[in-house]
Amino acid sequence: KKAPKFKTVEPYYTNFVNEFPYDETEDQVNVTTEILNDLNTGMPMDRLIFGDVGYGKTEVALRAIIKSVSSNKTVFFLAPTTLLADQHYILSKKRLGPLGVEIELLSRFKTKTEQKKIIEKLSNGFIDLLVGTHRLLSPDVIVPRLGLLIVDEEQRFGVRHKEIIKKTRPNIDIITLSATPIPRTLQQSLVGIKNISKIQTPPKLRKPIETIVSYFNWEAVKFSVEREISRSGQIYFLHNDIDSMPFFQEKLSLFFPLLSIGIAHGKMKTKDLEPTVLSFFAGDIDILLCTTIIESGLDVANANTIIINNAQ
């Protein structure tokens, strides 16, 4: 099968790379080179990139996006949950928006009317990057010049979704990102069906995670929250039972009357859930009382403490 060769428009690509606010790690540089080489071969790329959360997989994906967009191709960025899609959309807007890249988000956070407008805009060729959930794989989503598909948290997608990708997009380049690749994907990489790249170098100044396992007690919770707040950080409080959440919200409000506390769980209506999560991303909420809805690779650099109730 053939895939389009991508050209790099300078200084478009260079300007984007220079805007990266951190120093690239050695592995990031190597993996970026591998991807850029793949995009120049004229053969469809199928590459798995794996590395720990926060090691810079998304930045590598963004560089592939800018290369594709500058070659006049549309890119899909597929995420397993609406929250993760939202976060990728915000980051893409921040990094790629200033360069004139037209970006849209397609997920349940959009109304039916908004979704219809986005799909129409896409089919007319007015969108460069479309971020979204598996809604992107629906039959009504038609793209005249799709060149690259990026699948984040690949292990969260079922075989059915992967088969749809294979059948409907045989000649496009595919990058899959994962912190924990499933055995099926690893096996495909080992036998040569997929190419594989690993990012193992931790970012500079990254500190190891300190884990404390103990019986639940409010004194320990208070100490952890106060320590995080003293360095202007934010806290996840994970309690995976929606019915008893109000009790914990009341307790936290009692202990920390000056802090902003938000709630996030899967049964919330979209109009309530999205503003809460976006406020946490923006740093306006100090403590996010949540369920495991936050498990899908959310990367909030300012949230350095997570308290998990009933971790067992």
Backbone hydrogen bonds in HBPLUS format (Angstrom, degrees):
<---DONOR---> <-ACCEPTOR-->    atom                        ^
c    i                          cat <-CA-CA->   ^        H-A-AA   ^      H-
h    n   atom  resd res      DA  || num        DHA   H-A  angle D-A-AA Bond
n    s   type  num  typ     dist DA aas  dist angle  dist       angle   num
A0003-ALA N   A0042-GLY O   2.88 MM  39  4.95 165.9  1.90 124.2 124.4     1
A0006-PHE N   A0039-LEU O   3.16 MM  33  5.77 152.0  2.24 141.9 148.7     2
A0012-TYR N   A0009-VAL O   2.95 MM   3  5.53 111.4  2.43 114.8 130.6     3
A0013-TYR N   A0009-VAL O   3.20 MM   4  6.32 149.8  2.29 146.6 155.6     4
A0015-ASN N   A0011-PRO O   2.77 MM   4  5.83 165.8  1.79 159.6 162.8     5
A0016-PHE N   A0012-TYR O   3.26 MM   4  6.49 153.7  2.34 139.3 146.0     6
A0017-VAL N   A0013-TYR O   3.01 MM   4  6.37 162.6  2.04 156.8 160.8     7
A0018-ASN N   A0014-THR O   2.93 MM   4  6.15 159.4  1.97 153.5 159.2     8
A0019-GLU N   A0015-ASN O   3.15 MM   4  6.35 127.8  2.44 137.7 150.0     9
A0019-GLU N   A0016-PHE O   3.09 MM   3  5.24 139.7  2.26 100.0 111.6    10
A0020-PHE N   A0017-VAL O   3.17 MM   3  5.61 163.6  2.20 111.9 117.0    11
A0029-VAL N   A0025-THR O   3.16 MM   4  6.51 159.8  2.20 155.7 160.0    12
A0030-ASN N   A0026-GLU O   3.06 MM   4  6.37 160.7  2.10 149.6 155.0    13
A0031-VAL N   A0027-ASP O   2.86 MM   4  6.02 167.1  1.88 156.7 159.8    14
A0032-THR N   A0028-GLN O   2.95 MM   4  6.02 158.4  2.00 146.3 152.6    15
A0033-THR N   A0029-VAL O   3.08 MM   4  6.30 157.5  2.14 145.9 151.5    16
A0034-GLU N   A0030-ASN O   3.03 MM   4  6.36 154.9  2.09 146.0 152.9    17
A0035-ILE N   A0031-VAL O   2.97 MM   4  6.26 157.2  2.02 151.4 156.9    18
A0036-LEU N   A0032-THR O   2.93 MM   4  6.17 166.1  1.95 155.5 159.1    19
A0037-ASN N   A0033-THR O   2.95 MM   4  6.12 153.7  2.02 147.7 154.9    20
A0038-ASP N   A0034-GLU O   2.97 MM   4  6.23 153.7  2.04 142.4 149.8    21
A0039-LEU N   A0035-ILE O   2.94 MM   4  6.25 154.8  2.01 152.7 159.1    22
A0040-ASN N   A0037-ASN O   3.07 MM   3  5.23 146.3  2.18 101.6 111.9    23
A0041-THR N   A0038-ASP O   3.22 MM   3  5.48 167.6  2.23 110.7 114.6    24
A0174-ILE N   A0045-MET O   2.71 MM 129  5.69 165.4  1.73 137.3 142.5    25
A0195-ASN N   A0046-ASP O   2.85 MM 149  6.20 165.3  1.87 156.5 160.0    26
A0047-ARG N   A0174-ILE O   2.99 MM 127  6.47 157.6  2.04 159.9 161.9    27
A0176-THR N   A0047-ARG O   2.88 MM 129  6.28 165.2  1.90 156.7 161.1    28
A0048-LEU N   A0195-ASN O   2.77 MM 147  6.11 166.8  1.78 154.5 155.1    29
A0197-SER N   A0048-LEU O   2.76 MM 149  6.12 151.6  1.84 167.6 172.9    30
A0049-ILE N   A0176-THR O   2.75 MM 127  6.12 168.1  1.77 171.8 176.1    31
A0178-SER N   A0049-ILE O   3.04 MM 129  6.47 147.4  2.15 158.5 161.4    32
A0050-PHE N   A0197-SER O   2.99 MM 147  6.52 159.7  2.03 162.3 166.1    33
A0199-ILE N   A0050-PHE O   2.87 MM 149  6.19 161.3  1.91 153.9 158.1    34
A0051-GLY N   A0178-SER O   3.25 MM 127  6.76 141.0  2.41 136.7 147.7    35
A0055-TYR N   A0052-ASP O   3.16 MM   3  5.61 147.0  2.28 139.8 135.9    36
A0061-ALA N   A0057-LYS O   3.06 MM   4  6.44 154.8  2.13 147.8 155.3    37
A0062-LEU N   A0058-THR O   2.85 MM   4  6.17 151.3  1.93 150.6 158.6    38
A0063-ARG N   A0059-GLU O   3.15 MM   4  6.46 144.6  2.29 142.0 150.4    39
A0064-ALA N   A0060-VAL O   3.21 MM   4  6.62 145.3  2.33 143.2 152.3    40
A0064-ALA N   A0061-ALA O   3.10 MM   3  5.13 121.8  2.46  95.2 109.8    41
A0065-ILE N   A0061-ALA O   2.96 MM   4  6.30 147.1  2.07 145.4 155.4    42
A0066-ILE N   A0062-LEU O   2.98 MM   4  6.29 160.2  2.02 149.9 153.3    43
A0067-LYS N   A0063-ARG O   3.19 MM   4  6.31 151.4  2.28 136.5 144.0    44
A0068-SER N   A0064-ALA O   3.01 MM   4  6.24 154.8  2.07 144.8 151.4    45
A0069-VAL N   A0065-ILE O   2.83 MM   4  6.05 169.8  1.84 162.4 164.7    46
A0070-SER N   A0066-ILE O   3.02 MM   4  6.01 155.6  2.08 138.4 145.0    47
A0071-SER N   A0068-SER O   2.98 MM   3  5.11 144.7  2.11 100.1 111.3    48
A0073-LYS N   A0068-SER O   3.11 MM   5  5.42 151.3  2.20 138.7 142.0    49
A0072-ASN N   A0069-VAL O   2.92 MM   3  5.06 148.1  2.02 114.3 114.6    50
A0074-THR N   A0145-ARG O   2.90 MM  71  5.76 174.4  1.91 141.7 143.6    51
A0147-GLY N   A0074-THR O   2.90 MM  73  5.70 174.4  1.90 156.6 155.5    52
A0075-VAL N   A0128-ASP O   2.79 MM  53  6.20 157.0  1.84 154.7 162.4    53
A0130-LEU N   A0075-VAL O   2.90 MM  55  6.33 164.4  1.93 164.4 168.5    54
A0076-PHE N   A0148-LEU O   3.00 MM  72  6.44 160.3  2.04 157.7 163.1    55
A0150-ILE N   A0076-PHE O   2.84 MM  74  6.17 163.9  1.87 156.5 161.9    56
A0077-PHE N   A0130-LEU O   2.92 MM  53  6.17 161.1  1.95 149.8 149.8    57
A0132-GLY N   A0077-PHE O   2.99 MM  55  6.38 155.1  2.05 167.4 164.6    58
A0078-LEU N   A0150-ILE O   2.71 MM  72  5.96 165.0  1.73 177.7 175.9    59
A0152-ASP N   A0078-LEU O   2.81 MM  74  6.06 174.1  1.81 175.3 174.1    60
A0079-ALA N   A0132-GLY O   2.85 MM  53  6.05 157.8  1.90 153.3 159.7    61
A0085-ALA N   A0081-THR O   2.98 MM   4  6.19 159.3  2.02 149.7 156.3    62
A0086-ASP N   A0082-THR O   2.88 MM   4  6.01 153.2  1.95 142.7 150.0    63
A0087-GLN N   A0083-LEU O   3.05 MM   4  6.35 152.9  2.12 143.0 149.8    64
A0088-HIS N   A0084-LEU O   2.96 MM   4  6.26 159.9  2.00 151.7 156.6    65
A0089-TYR N   A0085-ALA O   2.91 MM   4  6.10 151.7  1.99 146.6 155.0    66
A0090-ILE N   A0086-ASP O   2.96 MM   4  6.26 158.3  2.01 150.7 155.6    67
A0091-LEU N   A0087-GLN O   3.00 MM   4  6.24 167.7  2.01 152.0 155.1    68
A0092-SER N   A0088-HIS O   2.84 MM   4  5.94 161.2  1.88 147.4 153.3    69
A0093-LYS N   A0089-TYR O   2.91 MM   4  6.07 159.2  1.96 148.5 154.0    70
A0094-LYS N   A0090-ILE O   3.02 MM   4  6.24 155.1  2.09 145.3 152.1    71
A0095-ARG N   A0091-LEU O   2.89 MM   4  6.13 162.3  1.92 155.6 159.8    72
A0096-LEU N   A0092-SER O   2.65 MM   4  5.34 155.8  1.71 145.1 154.0    73
A0097-GLY N   A0093-LYS O   3.00 MM   4  4.54 132.6  2.23 106.8 119.7    74
A0099-LEU N   A0096-LEU O   3.01 MM   3  5.48 144.9  2.14 111.8 122.3    75
A0100-GLY N   A0097-GLY O   2.87 MM   3  5.38 160.8  1.91 123.5 126.1    76
A0128-ASP N   A0102-GLU O   2.91 MM  26  5.13 147.8  2.01 132.7 143.2    77
A0129-LEU N   A0102-GLU O   3.06 MM  27  6.37 164.6  2.08 157.8 159.0    78
A0104-GLU N   A0129-LEU O   3.07 MM  25  6.58 153.5  2.14 159.7 167.9    79
A0131-VAL N   A0104-GLU O   2.92 MM  27  6.25 168.7  1.94 164.9 162.3    80
A0106-LEU N   A0131-VAL O   2.81 MM  25  6.25 156.5  1.87 156.8 164.9    81
A0110-LYS N   A0107-SER O   3.02 MM   3  5.77 165.2  2.04 121.7 125.4    82
A0115-GLN N   A0111-THR O   2.87 MM   4  6.16 161.1  1.91 156.3 161.8    83
A0116-LYS N   A0112-LYS O   2.97 MM   4  6.19 156.8  2.02 146.7 152.7    84
A0117-LYS N   A0113-THR O   3.06 MM   4  6.36 157.8  2.11 149.1 154.5    85
A0118-ILE N   A0114-GLU O   2.97 MM   4  6.24 159.0  2.02 151.7 157.4    86
A0119-ILE N   A0115-GLN O   2.96 MM   4  6.21 163.3  1.99 154.4 158.3    87
A0120-GLU N   A0116-LYS O   3.00 MM   4  6.20 154.1  2.07 145.8 153.1    88
A0121-LYS N   A0117-LYS O   2.90 MM   4  6.11 159.6  1.94 148.9 154.7    89
A0122-LEU N   A0118-ILE O   2.85 MM   4  6.06 150.3  1.94 146.8 155.6    90
A0123-SER N   A0119-ILE O   2.94 MM   4  6.18 163.1  1.97 148.5 152.0    91
A0124-ASN N   A0120-GLU O   3.12 MM   4  6.34 136.2  2.32 141.1 152.4    92
A0126-PHE N   A0121-LYS O   3.00 MM   5  5.45 164.8  2.03 161.4 157.1    93
A0125-GLY N   A0122-LEU O   2.92 MM   3  5.19 160.0  1.96 110.5 116.0    94
A0136-LEU N   A0133-THR O   2.99 MM   3  6.18 178.4  1.99 136.8 136.3    95
A0137-LEU N   A0134-HIS O   2.91 MM   3  5.40 156.8  1.96 112.5 119.7    96
A0138-SER N   A0135-ARG O   3.14 MM   3  5.46 166.9  2.16 113.2 115.6    97
A0141-VAL N   A0138-SER O   3.10 MM   3  5.69 165.1  2.13 119.3 124.0    98
A0173-ASP N   A0147-GLY O   3.12 MM  26  6.26 169.9  2.13 146.7 144.5    99
A0149-LEU N   A0173-ASP O   2.83 MM  24  6.24 156.8  1.89 159.8 167.7   100
A0175-ILE N   A0149-LEU O   2.91 MM  26  6.37 159.3  1.95 157.8 164.2   101
A0151-VAL N   A0175-ILE O   2.82 MM  24  6.27 161.4  1.85 159.7 166.2   102
A0177-LEU N   A0151-VAL O   2.80 MM  26  6.12 165.6  1.82 161.4 162.2   103
A0156-ARG N   A0153-GLU O   2.85 MM   3  5.77 168.8  1.86 132.3 136.1   104
A0154-GLU N   A0177-LEU O   3.15 MM  23  6.09 166.0  2.18 160.6 163.9   105
A0157-PHE N   A0154-GLU O   3.18 MM   3  5.73 169.1  2.19 117.6 121.0   106
A0162-LYS N   A0158-GLY O   3.25 MM   4  6.61 157.1  2.30 146.6 153.2   107
A0163-GLU N   A0159-VAL O   2.84 MM   4  6.12 149.3  1.94 153.3 162.0   108
A0164-ILE N   A0160-ARG O   3.06 MM   4  6.37 152.5  2.14 145.8 153.0   109
A0165-ILE N   A0161-HIS O   3.06 MM   4  6.39 157.0  2.11 147.1 152.8   110
A0166-LYS N   A0162-LYS O   3.01 MM   4  6.30 159.9  2.05 145.9 150.8   111
A0167-LYS N   A0163-GLU O   2.92 MM   4  6.13 167.4  1.94 155.5 158.1   112
A0168-THR N   A0164-ILE O   2.96 MM   4  5.95 171.0  1.96 154.9 157.9   113
A0169-ARG N   A0165-ILE O   3.02 MM   4  5.65 144.3  2.15 141.3 149.1   114
A0185-THR N   A0182-ILE O   3.02 MM   3  5.49 120.1  2.40 112.4 125.9   115
A0186-LEU N   A0182-ILE O   3.05 MM   4  6.36 165.2  2.07 158.3 163.1   116
A0187-GLN N   A0183-PRO O   2.83 MM   4  5.96 156.6  1.88 150.6 156.8   117
A0188-GLN N   A0184-ARG O   3.06 MM   4  6.33 153.8  2.13 141.7 148.5   118
A0189-SER N   A0185-THR O   3.01 MM   4  6.33 147.3  2.11 145.5 154.7   119
A0190-LEU N   A0186-LEU O   2.86 MM   4  6.17 153.3  1.93 148.5 156.1   120
A0191-VAL N   A0187-GLN O   2.99 MM   4  6.24 149.1  2.09 151.3 158.1   121
A0193-ILE N   A0188-GLN O   2.82 MM   5  5.10 133.9  2.03 162.0 162.8   122
A0194-LYS N   A0188-GLN O   3.20 MM   6  5.70 159.8  2.24 113.8 115.4   123
A0192-GLY N   A0189-SER O   3.19 MM   3  5.15 151.6  2.28  97.3 105.7   124
A0206-ARG N   A0203-PRO O   3.19 MM   3  5.63 153.9  2.27 132.5 131.8   125
A0220-ALA N   A0217-ASN O   3.17 MM   3  5.71 124.7  2.49 109.6 120.8   126
A0221-VAL N   A0217-ASN O   3.31 MM   4  6.68 155.6  2.37 144.8 152.0   127
A0222-LYS N   A0218-TRP O   2.83 MM   4  6.03 165.1  1.85 151.3 154.9   128
A0223-PHE N   A0219-GLU O   2.94 MM   4  6.17 160.2  1.98 147.2 152.7   129
A0224-SER N   A0220-ALA O   2.98 MM   4  6.18 164.4  2.01 149.0 152.8   130
A0225-VAL N   A0221-VAL O   2.93 MM   4  6.15 166.1  1.95 157.7 161.3   131
A0226-GLU N   A0222-LYS O   2.90 MM   4  6.00 169.1  1.91 153.1 156.7   132
A0227-ARG N   A0223-PHE O   2.96 MM   4  6.09 156.7  2.02 147.7 154.3   133
A0228-GLU N   A0224-SER O   3.09 MM   4  6.29 158.9  2.13 145.5 150.7   134
A0229-ILE N   A0225-VAL O   2.88 MM   4  6.07 166.2  1.90 158.3 162.3   135
A0230-SER N   A0226-GLU O   2.92 MM   4  5.97 146.4  2.03 141.6 150.4   136
A0231-ARG N   A0228-GLU O   3.16 MM   3  5.55 147.1  2.28 104.4 113.5   137
A0233-GLY N   A0228-GLU O   2.93 MM   5  5.15 158.9  1.97 146.4 144.2   138
A0232-SER N   A0229-ILE O   2.89 MM   3  4.80 154.4  1.96 113.8 112.7   139
A0234-GLN N   A0302-ASN O   3.03 MM  68  5.98 145.7  2.15 135.6 136.6   140
A0235-ILE N   A0286-ASP O   2.85 MM  51  6.23 164.3  1.88 164.9 170.2   141
A0288-LEU N   A0235-ILE O   2.87 MM  53  6.33 163.1  1.90 164.4 169.4   142
A0236-TYR N   A0305-THR O   3.01 MM  69  6.41 164.0  2.03 155.4 159.0   143
A0307-ILE N   A0236-TYR O   2.83 MM  71  6.20 164.5  1.85 159.3 162.0   144
A0237-PHE N   A0288-LEU O   2.87 MM  51  5.90 175.9  1.87 143.4 142.5   145
A0290-CYS N   A0237-PHE O   2.92 MM  53  6.18 159.4  1.96 147.5 153.6   146
A0238-LEU N   A0307-ILE O   2.72 MM  69  6.01 152.9  1.79 162.4 171.5   147
A0309-ASN N   A0238-LEU O   2.90 MM  71  6.09 165.5  1.92 166.8 170.6   148
A0239-HIS N   A0290-CYS O   2.81 MM  51  6.01 155.2  1.87 164.9 173.1   149
A0245-MET N   A0242-ILE O   3.19 MM   3  5.24 160.5  2.22 105.9 111.6   150
A0248-PHE N   A0245-MET O   2.99 MM   3  5.29 114.4  2.43 106.4 121.6   151
A0249-GLN N   A0245-MET O   2.90 MM   4  6.20 154.5  1.96 158.0 166.5   152
A0250-GLU N   A0246-PRO O   2.92 MM   4  6.10 156.8  1.97 146.4 152.0   153
A0251-LYS N   A0247-PHE O   3.01 MM   4  6.28 159.9  2.05 147.6 153.0   154
A0252-LEU N   A0248-PHE O   2.92 MM   4  6.04 166.8  1.94 147.3 151.0   155
A0253-SER N   A0249-GLN O   2.94 MM   4  6.08 155.2  2.00 145.1 152.3   156
A0254-LEU N   A0250-GLU O   2.95 MM   4  6.14 143.4  2.08 142.3 152.5   157
A0254-LEU N   A0251-LYS O   3.11 MM   3  5.04 120.1  2.49  91.8 107.0   158
A0255-PHE N   A0251-LYS O   2.99 MM   4  6.33 156.5  2.04 152.8 158.2   159
A0256-PHE N   A0252-LEU O   2.78 MM   4  5.83 154.3  1.85 147.8 155.9   160
A0259-LEU N   A0256-PHE O   3.15 MM   3  5.53 160.4  2.19 113.4 119.4   161
A0286-ASP N   A0260-SER O   2.90 MM  26  5.20 134.9  2.10 126.2 139.7   162
A0287-ILE N   A0260-SER O   3.07 MM  27  6.48 164.8  2.09 159.2 163.3   163
A0262-GLY N   A0287-ILE O   2.90 MM  25  6.34 162.3  1.93 162.9 168.9   164
A0289-LEU N   A0262-GLY O   2.76 MM  27  5.96 159.3  1.80 167.8 162.0   165
A0264-ALA N   A0289-LEU O   2.96 MM  25  6.40 148.4  2.07 151.4 155.7   166
A0291-THR N   A0264-ALA O   3.22 MM  27  6.79 138.6  2.41 159.6 168.9   167
A0268-MET N   A0265-HIS O   3.27 MM   3  5.92 167.4  2.28 119.9 123.4   168
A0272-ASP N   A0269-LYS O   2.91 MM   3  5.44 148.2  2.02 114.0 123.8   169
A0273-LEU N   A0269-LYS O   2.88 MM   4  6.09 165.2  1.90 160.1 165.2   170
A0274-GLU N   A0270-THR O   3.07 MM   4  5.86 169.0  2.08 151.1 153.8   171
A0277-VAL N   A0273-LEU O   3.05 MM   4  6.31 169.1  2.06 162.3 164.4   172
A0278-LEU N   A0274-GLU O   2.90 MM   4  6.04 167.3  1.92 160.4 164.6   173
A0279-SER N   A0275-PRO O   2.92 MM   4  5.98 147.6  2.02 139.0 147.7   174
A0280-PHE N   A0276-THR O   3.02 MM   4  6.36 147.5  2.13 144.0 153.0   175
A0281-PHE N   A0277-VAL O   2.90 MM   4  6.24 161.2  1.93 152.9 157.9   176
A0282-ALA N   A0278-LEU O   2.92 MM   4  6.11 148.1  2.03 141.0 149.9   177
A0284-ASP N   A0279-SER O   2.84 MM   5  5.16 147.7  1.95 161.3 156.8   178
A0283-GLY N   A0280-PHE O   3.06 MM   3  5.09 152.1  2.14 101.3 110.1   179
A0295-GLU N   A0292-THR O   3.00 MM   3  5.26 163.7  2.02 118.8 119.1   180
A0297-GLY N   A0295-GLU O   2.84 MM   2  5.90 137.2  2.02 109.3  96.6   181
A0303-ALA N   A0300-VAL O   2.95 MM   3  5.54 159.3  2.00 120.6 127.2   182
